[in-house]
């Protein structure tokens, strides 16, 4: 993986939103790999089972409102993973909701880097790379 590219995982119960996010990430030119999951629990299982090298880094885009396991439940389960596993990931919560309670809750979660309004944009992806050392 090169310094200016990273791995991405998109977790959203909407196939259309996953497709849009995948295309936006590809267009940004910042992706090494992109995986999409319609179920947060499947993404969590993938993360638990995936062997990560120390140089691996993955950005997670997680929708808030999903059936079965919502974004907040995903973050809670993710937080229980070993520290060395968690350190390979940066979580960004996505939502079309402008519910102030959701936004406040996202901001209170240490594991979540930032709240991003849907739809994901190329500028938002590029800004992630400008604001941190990914």
Helices and strands as residue ranges (DSSP letters): E 6-11, H 15-28, E 31-37, H 40-49, E 58-63, H 71-79, H 83-86, E 89-95, H 100-108, E 112-117, H 122-131
